[in-house]
């Protein structure tokens, strides 16, 4: 196919050109971009105002020319999650007016699927809805603003011709968003399999199901991601499901809940005989609805994604991107069990707070704060021995000369919701994506409300066409809006619950654990002389391999998803309560480690460790779950699993 300088009406989509041929006259002084599609839009309500819309390798560019002045806005491809072609809806008689109809140009636009039976046959226009979540930076980090770009194609006298043009744009957008070459006129998803969604309805505040339907399902609909939804029925239900089902029917696993359900799904994979194929082919994503949400926060932090204001939205956008990263997994062995961990192993203070504060769950996140104060007042120490294999670090690494962490900034707080190492002095706030709420329509006709919006950046009336003298006046529209019907209620997702796969009646505990074999000595054998060991009394020992143990606990600022390092925190008996208080308060910002070497508090990068407590009283946790008290050892397997990430 011969490359053309521009692609207009009736022309085929062409592949990338050389940088020199990609420049347009208006961009002579700017970096070259590959231009795939270009169209001119005119505003019927304003004279001498023209929009040039271009689809490039960078995104969707909208250049506004009005009265001699030019303004340009580009929606980056990385912020676009999907697009759909729709038709205008047939008007109903006697429908009451919506309170939002005062917003010019939007109340009249109601769209439906092409073959819904409700389309307006008299309107030959084809509408292309493009859904984007634009990153807005501010002093607090930023947020993502939902934007709907609507292009109305009405250049021809037949709907079929207008729809052909809209479908051409849709195909190009979908290919570019997916990172594919724009070479075919019709878009087909690379993987037609659905996504497996496993939801724990009791996680966090017990509203995970409501959160998913209201805040995640609309995003999946916009990205045209079909899925099967399964609701857990009991503890370890997700683990049993993943272990026993033909999980290759799905292209990925998304768990909705806290870190506990991710732990279940992960260990379910390693209890399969085909675990190697399973962990290689299936990435796991997480939608945070629990108390801790350490992994979800870690992913957002490492990829510089806004999280605090709308954590569910941030994670939903991560799922729809279809990207993944390798994830280090730690094999943990106790006297009677083998398990695979993605977050942390703990003994002592933080584990005590995490487990013992369960009795105060009714008061929410403040339980961690109260129990932290209680544990500081009645401080416990534990007799035992800690052994480890130091990790090989680069001489320029901050740990090469010091065991203390650099005082990096950051956000965070406590395991399982342990804000500031157990929650002292932390504020626990929950923010949700409420852009689907239509407060103005509660006293009006909600069924016919399509004009609801939370962030209107502009409302324009535009129309396509290649010859103004040939075609009637243009009235296409481009606007930034949040439309309830077009983005949620008129979209049919594949959502169902399978009670047949509930596995009720089965038990967990004696299942065969597969996964990679250990490279360490048996737990009953002494550690080699090459290991380093510390014996005595300890306040706590906590090993982590993610930056955050929870949303508010910035535990290991230098950690990466796949760096092959376990960060082993050791606090020996003798540390004063003032030192411990300072340490716990600093966990919220990652400033918990002393700025100079400290004989009582140290953080060591290791690849394996063993904890051998003396006595039978205390708590040991793996990913926040209470495990049997006694000897425990762990080793890291770099890049063993896959986790969904934003980019």
N, C-alpha and C positions, 0 to 999 in steps of 0.2 A: 504494500500500500504506500502510495506517495504521500509524504508529509505535507501538510498545508500550513500556512502561517496562522490561520485561525480556523476554528470549526464552527460553522453557523448552522442555520436551520436546514434540515434535509441531508446533512453530511454525516458520514460515519465517524465514530470515535477513533482517533488515531493514537499510536503509541508515542513515547517520549521522543523529542527531537534533540538535537545538539543544543547546548546553551546559547550559541549565537543565534540560531533560528528561533529560539523560544522567546526572545525579547519582543515586546510590542513597542510601538512608537511612543506610547505614553510613559514607558518604563525605561527610557534610554539611559537615565542616570542611576537606576536602581539595579540590584543584583538580578541576574537572569532567572526566570522561572519558566518551567514547562507549562504551557497553556493548553488545556485539553478541550475546553468548551468556553465559548464567549457568546453572550447575548445582551442586547440592549433593552432596558425597561424604561417606560415613560410613566409619568405621574399625571393622571387625568385631572386631579384636583388642584395641581399647581402648574403654572405656566413655566416654560423654559427650564424644567427640571428633568434630568435624565440620569438613569442608573445604568452603569455598565457592570454586569455580573460576569465574573470569570472564574472558572474552576481550574486551579493550577496544582502543581505538585506540593504547594505549601498550604493550600486551603481554598476557601471560598472568598473571593475578593469582591466587595461591593463598593464601586466608585460612584459617588454622587456629584453630579455637575449641575449647579444651580446659579443662575445669574452671574456667570463668569467665574464662580469659585468652585473648587474641587475638594471634596473630602472623601477619604477612603478608609474602609474598615475591612479587615481580613479575619475570617473565622478559621483558625488553624485546623488542619485535618485531625490532629491529635485530640481536639476538643469535640469533634463530630462523632456521634455514636450510631447514627442510622438515618434512614429517610424512607418515605413511603409515598406512593401515588394514590390520590383520592379524588373523589368527585363531589360536587356540591350536593347538599341534601335537599330533597323536595320539601317545600314549605308546607306546614300544616295549618289548617284553618283554626282560628280561635285560640291560638297559643298565646299565653300571657307574656308580657314583656319582662325581660330580665333586668335587674338593677344595673347590670353592666352595659346596657345598650347605649349609655351615654358616651361610651368610648367609640369614637368615630371609626368606621370602617371594619369593625370586627363582629358586631352583633349580627350582621347579615350573612356572615360566612359560617355555614355549617357544612361539614364534610362527612362523607361516609365511604365505605368500600365500594368499589366499582360494581359489584354484583350483589349488593346488599338488598336490593328491592326498594330502597328508599331514595335512590339517586334521582336528581332532577334532570330528566331527559332533554328539557329545553335549554339547559346550559351545556354547551359543548366544550367548556373549559376543562382542562386537566390541572390538578393541583399537586405540586411536589412539596411535601413537608420535610424539612431537614432539621434534625434534632441535634443540638449541641449544648455542651456544658462548659462555658467559657471561664477560664481561670482569671480571677480578679485578685490581685495582690494588695495587701494592706499591712499595717504595722503588726497586726496579730498573726500574720502568716498568709491569710487570704481565704477565699471561698470560691465555689463554682456557681456561676449564675446560669440558670437554664434559659436557653434561647431557642425559639422556633422560627426558622426562616421559611416562609411560604412563597413559592414561585408559582404564578398562575399562567398557564400556557393557553392562549386563546387567539392564535394567529390564523388558524384554519377554520373552515366552516363545518368540519366534522370532528366529533370528539375523538375518533380513532386516530386522526392525524395529530391532534394536540397531545393525545396520550402517548403517541410514539415519541414525540419530542421530550415529554416529561420522563418517560422510561429511559431514554438515552442519558439524560442527566442523572437519573437515579442510579443506573448501572455504573456510570463513571464514578460517582461519589462512593458507592459501595465498594468498588474495586480499590479505590485509593485509600479508603479508611482501613480496608483489610490488608493493605500493603502489597496489593497485586498490581500487575501491569494492566492498563486500560486498553484492551485489544478486542473485546467482544461486546456486541451491542446489548446483550441481556445478561444480567447478573445472576449467578448461581452460587449459593454458599458452598464453600469447599467441603464442609462437613455437615451433612444433613441431620446427624444425630442430635437428639435433644440433650439438654443439660439435666443432670440429676441434682435435685435440690432436697436436702434432708434438713428438716426444721425441728428444733427442740422447743416446744411451746411453753416450757416451764423455765427457760433460761432468763437470767436477769430478773426483771420485774414481772415476768410472765406475760409479756405483750409481744413476743416475737412473731406470732402469727399475724397479728394486726399490723405490726411494722412492715412485715414482708408484703402483705397485700397492698398497703397504702404507699409504701415508699420504695420497694424494690421491684414489684411486678410492673409498674408503669415504665420503669427504666428498661427492663427486659423487653417490654412490648415495643418501645421505641427502637431498640436495637434489633428487633425481629428475632429474638432468641427464644425458641420454644423450650419447654422444660417439663419435667415430671416432678411434682411436689409430693413428698412423703413426710408424714408427721410421726415423730418418735412416740412410742407408746409406753416406754419404760426405760430405766437405766440400761445402757449398753445395747439399746435397740439399733442404733446407727452402726455400731461395731458388728453386730450380727448380720445386718443387712448387707454391708459392704463385703463381709466375709463369704456369704452364701449365695449372693445373687450374681447373675451374669452382668457385671458392671460394664462390659464393653458395648452394651446397648446404648450407653451414653458417652458423650465426648468429654465430660468433665464432671467433677463432684463439687457442689457448692453446699457448705454447711451454714445453717442460720442458727446462731446461738453464741455461746461463749467458747473459750479455749477448750473446754471439756469435750464438746461434740467434735471438734477438730481432732482431738486426741483419740476419740473413739473411731472415727473414720480412718485415721492414719494406721492405727493398730489393727483395724479390720483388714486393711490391705496386706499387712505383714503376716496375717494369719491365713493367707491364701497360699496354696501350693504354687500358683503362678505369680507370686508377689513381684518378681523381677519385671515381668511384662506389665503388671498392673501399675507399679510406681513409675514405670517409664512412659506409659501411654496416657495416664490420667493425672492431670493436675488437680489440686484441691484449692478451692477458693473459700473465703470465710466472710460472712456478713455478720458484723458484731452486734449481738443483742444480749450479751452476757454482762457479768459484773467486772471482769478483768479486761478482756479483749487485747491481750498483750501482742499477739501475732498481727492482728489487723492494724494496731497502732505502729508496730515496727515497720510493716510494709509501707504505710503512708509516710512515716518519718524518713525512711531510706530513699523513697522516690519523690520526696518533697511535695507530697500531696496534702491539701488541707484536710484536716480530720476532725478537730475538736468541735467545730460548729455543727457539722453534719456527717458524723462517722458512717452512718448507714449509706448515705448517698455516695461517699467516697469509695466505699467498698463495693457497692453495686456497679459503679463505673469501672472499677478494677475488673470485675467479673466479665462485663460486656466487651472489654478490650480484647479478650482472647489471648493475652500474653502470659508467659509464665517465666519463672526463674527457678534455678536449682536451689534446693533447700538442704542444709546440713541436718542430719538426723543422728540422735544419740541413742545408742543401744544401752539400756539400763538392766542390770541384773541384781535381783535380791536372792535370798536363800531358796525361794520357791517359785519365783516368777521372772519372766523376761518380758520387757516392754520396750517400745520405741518412743522416744520423747522428742519434741520439737521446741520446747520452751525452757524448762529449768528442772533442777533437782535440788531439794532443800532439806536442811536439818537444823533445828534450833529456832531462833526467835521468829523469823518471818513465817516459817511453817506453822509454828505454834499459833501465831495470830490468825493466819489464814484458816486453820482448821477449827480452833477453839471458838472463834467469833461466830461460827455457824449458828450457835444458840441465840445470837442476836440478829439473825437475818431479817427479822420483821422491821427493824429500824433502818434498813437499807445500808448505803455505803458508810454511814457514820459508825457502823459496828467495828470497822477496822480502826478508826480513830480511838474509840473507847477502849478497845482491847489492847491497842498499842500502849496507851497510858498505863493500863493495868499491868501489862507485861514489863514495862520499864520500872514500875514501882516494886513489883515482886519479881525481880530479874532472876532467871534461871541460868545455870551453866550446865554443860554436859561434858562428861569425861569420855575420852575416846582418842582415836588416831585418824589422821587424814594423810593420805598418800596421793601423789600425782606425778604425771609425766609432763614436764614443762614443754610448752610449744616453742618451736623454733621461730623467732621473730626477727625481723629486719633490724639492723643496728640503729636505724633512724626511727624505729617504732618507739612511742612514748614509754613503753614498758621495759625498754632495754636497760635503762639505768635506774628506773624507779618503779616501785610497786604501786604508786599512787596514780590515780587518773587525772588527766588534764581537766581543768575546770571549764568544760564546754557547756554552752547553754543548751536548753532543750525543754521539752514539756513532758510530763508524765506523772504516775503515782501508784503503787503497791500491787503486789501479786493478788490476783482475784479481786481487784479493786483496792489493793493496799496503796492508797495514796501516800506519797512521801514515806516510803518504807513503812508501811503499815498504816498510813493514812493520817498521820499527825499534821494538823494545821492545813489540810487540803480541802479545797472546795470541790464538791462533786456536782457537776451540772450535766444535764442531758439535753441535747438539742437534736431535733429531727427535721427532716425535709418536709415542710408543710406547704410546699408550693401547689399541691393538689387541692388544698382547701379553698372553698368558695364562700367566704363569709358574707359577701354582698348578695348572694342569691338565696339565702336561707328562708327569706320571706317571699321569694319570687318562684318562678317555675324552674326548678333545678334540672328537670329533664331536658329542657331546651336551652340551657346555658352553655354557651361555647366561648363567651367573650372574657371569661374570668382571667385575670392577669395579676401577677405580683410585681413584675419589672418591665414596664413598657419603655423601651429605648426610643422607638419611633413607630409610627403607623403610617404606611405609605400605600398608595393605590397605583399598581403597576400593571403593564401588559406587554407581552412579547409580540414580535412581528418583524419581518425583514423589509417591509415596504409600507410606510405610513399611509401612502395614498391608496394602497390596495385594500388594506384591512381597516376595520372599524376602530374607533378610539380605544386606547389601551386602558384596562382597569385591573391589571394584576397587582398583587399585594406582597410586600415583604414586611414582616413585623416581628418584633420580639414579644413572645406571649407565652402564657401557660394555659393551654386549653384542656379542660377536663375531658370532654368527649373525644376529641381527636386523638388524644394521647393515652387514654385509658379505657373509658367505657365502650368505645366503639371498636376496640382492639380485642380480638379473641385469642387468648393465650391457651396453651395446653397445660392446664393445671388439674391435677387429680391426686387423690390419696389412694394408695393401694393397701387396703386392709388385708388382702390375701398374702402380702409379703411381710406381715407384722412379726412373724416368727414367734408368736406368743407360745409359751410353753417350753421354749428352749432355755438353756442355762449357759452362763459364761463362767469360766474359771479353769477348765481343764482342756481348753482348745490348744491345738498344736501351734506354736509360734515358729514361723519360718524367718525369713530375713537373713541378712549376712551373718555368718558365724563370728563369734568373739575372737579377738586376737590377743586377749589378756589371759593371765594365769587364772586358774579356777578361783572362785571366791573364797574357798577354804584353804587355798595355798598362800604362802607368804608372798609379798610383793618383791620383785627383784631389787637388787642393790642400786640399780640405775635410777629407781624412782626416788623422789624426795618425800620425806615424811615429817610430820609434826604430831607430837603426842602431848596430851595434857587436857586442860579444860577449855571448852569453847562456848561462846555465846551463840554463835551460829556459823554454819558453812552453807553457802548457797552458790550453786553453779548455774550459769545462764548462757544461752547462745542466741538470744535476740536482744535488741537494744532495750526493749520495754517488757517488763513483766506484766504490766497492765497499762491502761490508758494514762495513768498518772505516775507510773514508776519507771523512771529513766535509769535503768539499772546498769547497763553496759553500753555506754555511748560509742565505743569503738567497734562494736560487733557488727557483722554483716550476715546476710542470709546464708552465704556459702563460703566463709573464710576458713573453715576447718579448725576453728578455735572455740574452746569452752572457756568462759571467764569465771574463774573460781574465786569467790569472795570468802575470806576467812577472818573472823573476828574472835580473838582469843579472850579468855577470862582475864580480867584486870583492866579492861577498858572502862572508863568512868561513865556514869549515867549522862553526864554532860556531853561526852564524846559520842555516845550512842544516840542521844537526842539530836545532836548536830548531824550525824550520819543519816538518821531517818528523815529529818526535815529536808536534807539535801537530795534525797532520792527523787523528789518531784522535778528537779531541774538538772539532774546529772552531776551535781556538785557534792555528792556525798563522800567521796574519797578525800582523805587529807592531802593537802598540797605538797607535803613532804613525807618522807618515809616514816611509817608509824609501826611501832613494835607490836601493836595489838590489832591493827586493821590493815589488811593487804588484799589486793586483787591480782591474781596470777593467771596468765594465759596458759592453758593446758590442753592436752589432747585426750587425756584419760585421768580418772581419779578413783579413789576408793575411800569410803567413810566406814569406820569400824567403831560404833559406839559401845560404851561399857554400860551395862544395865539394860533394862527393858521398858523404861518409861520415857516417853517423848513422841515426837511426830516427825515423820519423813514424808516428803511430798514429791511427786513427779507430775509436772505440768499442772500443779495445783491440786492433784488428787492424792488423798492419803493412802500410803502403801505400808506394808508390814515394816515394823521397826526392827532394825538389825543391820548387819553388814550390807552395804550396797556399793556397787561399782558401775562405772559408766565409761564409754568410749565413743568418740565422734566418728561418724562416717560421712565424709564431705560429699555434698551434692548427690545425695541418695534419692531424694524425692523431688516433686515439682509442686510449686505453689503459684497461684495466680497473682500477677502484679500489674500495676497500671501501664507499664510501657517497657 
